[in-house]
Amino acid sequence: MGAVHSASASAIQARNVGVRFFTERRDVTAIQSLDLDVAQGEFLTLLGPSGCGKSTFLRVVADLQAPSRGDVAIFGGTPQAARGRRDIGFVFQDAALLPWRTALQNVELPLQVGGGASRKGRRSPIELLEMVGLRDRAQAYPHELSGGQRQRVSIARALVSDPKILLMDEPFGALDEITRDRLNEEIRRVWKETGVTILFVTHSIHEAAFLGERVLMLAANPGRVREVVTVDLPEDRTLATRETPEFVALTARLRRLLETC
């Protein structure tokens, strides 16, 4: 199944969303008045300086953080309802695999907890490992895998319940550049094969431009939308895409925006 691109079918709608944190010493506005529509099947990257609310917004969508004001709708319902239906998968910077379970057993885990057996997806755990290029490592334990391989397992695990939305919070940030580039190509391929809606947080201008159909540029102090940039690049992208004049111009534009955030 290819990615679904429909402006009329919103996966996520955010209206006047604000998030404030209160401590003994200060009051922090992590997000101020954020408005956003994410289409079903879209790949949206989130870029901005530290403290601009990128990860906080993902946590609001995932029902891990309640907004202080405003509303977020997931397919027309609440984030809590979406989480209850297992419509949302989450991939963090740390793969967080259980060390005593094999790669395959880690992918199977969501199907074995919290009534997950009733939410088997279109692809089996071994098929998902094959999709991320790790079928031959199914019986390997996390300490036997490289950092990039562990993240591939984490992605397969997030997809095993067949979520409609995949939230990725700097999943490749701790990897070396060559591995990161390879996984950038891989996650584009997975996105096209599954049609899942992806929100991807990154600090890398090149990663944001290469992966996204749009880039949500956030400014900090307080976190707010600086601009939403449409990515005018071919849908089929390889690392060679990064050498094209169009890509160079796009990253230069994003860099200028980032400097004003």
N, C-alpha and C positions, 0 to 999 in steps of 0.2 A: 504493500500500500504506500503510495506516495504522500508527501505532505499536503495537507489541505490548506488552501489559502482563500479565506472567505472573510472579507471585511465586515459582512453583515452578521456573521456568527462570532460573537465575543466569547472568549474563554474567560477573560478576567476584565472586570470593570472596577476602577477605583475612582471614587468621587470625594474630593475635598479631604483626603486622608491625611491625618496628622498623628504623629507619635511623639509623646514627651516622656522623658524619664526624670524622676525626682530623686535626688540624693540628699543627704544631710548638708552637703556643701553647695549644691547648685541645682538648677533646673535646666535640663538640656532638651532642646527641640530637635529630635533626630530627623523628623520629616515634617514639612510644613505644606499643607494644602496641595497634596499630590493628586492630579487627575490623569487617568490613563485608561486606554482601551487596548487590550491585547487580543488579536484575532485567533480563532481556533486554528491550530496548526502553524502558528507563527513562531519564528526563532527571534527572540528579542534579547539583545545584550544590554547590560547595565554597566555604565562606565562613570567614573567620577573620583574625586579625591577621597582620602580616608575621612570618615565622619559624615559622609553625604547621605547615608541612609540606605545604601544598596542592599546590604544584608538584612537590615531591619525590614525593608519592604518585602523581601522574600519570606521572612518569618511571619509577617502579617498575612500574606497569601496562604501560607501553610497552616494558619491557625495556631502558630506557636507564640504569637505576640498579638495582643488586642490593640487596635488603634485607639488613640485618645479621642479622636473625633473622625467623622466621615464614615464612609461605607465601602466595603469591598464585596463584590459579587463574583462567585465562581459558577459559570454556566447558569447564571440567574439566581443561584442560591447562596447560602452563607459558606464561608471557609470551613466552619465547623462541620456542616453537612458534607462538603466535599472531602474533608479528611475522613469522616466516618465511612464514606463510600470508597475510600482508598483511591480517589481520583488524582491524588498528588503524590509524586515521588520526589525525594530530596537526595542530592549528592553533595557532600561537604568536601572541604579541602583535604581533610583526613579521611581515608577510605573506611576507617573504623570497622575492619573485618574482625570477626571472632577468631583468635589465633588457633583454637583447638578444632576448628571446622575447616574442611577443605574448601576450595573455591566453589565447587558445586554446592556444598552444604551451606555456604554463606549465601549463595543466590537463592537457595530454597527457603531460607529462614523466614521471610515474610509470609510464606504460605503455611507456615507451621505455628504461627503465633496469632493471637487475637482474632481467631475465626478466619484466618487468611485462606484456608483450604477452599473456601467457597468463592474465592476471587482468583481463580486460575486464569491467566491471560491467554492471548492467542498463541504465545510461544512458551514452550517448556523451559525450565532452567537450563538444560543442556543446549537447547536451541539458542537461547540468549547468550550463553558463553561462546557458542559458535559465531553468533552475529558480531561479538566484540573481539573475535579472533583468538579465543582461549579454550576452545574445545579440548585441545590436547593437554591442557593444564588443569583439567577439571578436578583431578585428585591431588593437586598440589596444595600445600598449606601456605598461609600468607607469608611466612618467613622465607618460603622458597620462591616467592614472586618478586619481581622488580616493582618499584613505585608505580610505574605506568600500568603494569599488569594488575596491581591491586586496585587502581582506580577503574580499570575496565570491569573488574569483578563488581565493584561498587555500583557502576552504571547498570550492569546486568541485574543486580539485586533490586535497584530502584525501579526497573522496568518489569519485574516479574509479576507484579499485580496488575499489569496493563493500565498504568495511570494515564489520564488524559493530559496532565500537566507535569513536566519535569523541571524542578527547581535546582539549579546548580550554582553553588556558592564558592567561587574560585577553585574549582575542582582540580585544575592543573597548575595552580600557583606554586606548588612546592617541587615541581618536576623540572628536569633539565630541558634546555630549549629544543633539542632534537626530539625528545619524547613528547614534549608539549605540542610541537608542530604536527607530529604523527597523530596524536589524539584529537587535535583540532579537525583534521580530515576525517577521522573516525566518527566523531560526534555529529558532524554534518551528514555523514552517510547513514548513521543510526536514525537521525531526525527524518531523513527522507524516506527511509524504509518503514518507520513506525507511524509517521504523521502526528507525533506527540507535540504539544505546545511546549516550548522551552524558554525559560527565563534564566539567563546565564550572567552571573556577576563576575567581573574581571577588573584588574588594574591595568591590563595591557591594551593599549590602543590598537595594536595590530591584531590581537585576538578578537577584540570587539568588532572590528571592521570585517575580519575574515569570516566570522561565524554568523553574524546577525543579518536579518533582513532589515531591521531597524536597530539603531543604537539610542538608548535612553541615556542622555547625558545629565547627570545630577550635579548640582552645586552644593557646597557644604556651608554649615553655620548660618542659618539652619539648612538641613537637607531639603532640596527643592528641585523641580525640573528646570534645567537650564535650556535644553532643547531636545527634540526628538529628530534624529537624523535618519533619513531613508538611505539604505545602502543600495546603490545602483550598480550591482555586480552580477555576473552570470550565476544562476542557481548551482550549476556544476562548477565547483571551485577546487583548485589544487594549489599547492604551494607556489606554483608558477604564477598564480593570480596575483600574488603579492608584489610581483615585479612589473605589473602593468601600470601605465600612467593613471588609469582610473583609481586603482588602489592607492597609489602614492598620493594622489590629490585628496582622496577621502581621508587618509590617515593624517595628512597635513591639516585638513579642516578640523578633524577631531582634536588634534593637538592644540590648535589655536583656541578652540572652545574650552578645553581642559585648563588652559593657562588662565582663563577668565573665571574659573570656578573657585 
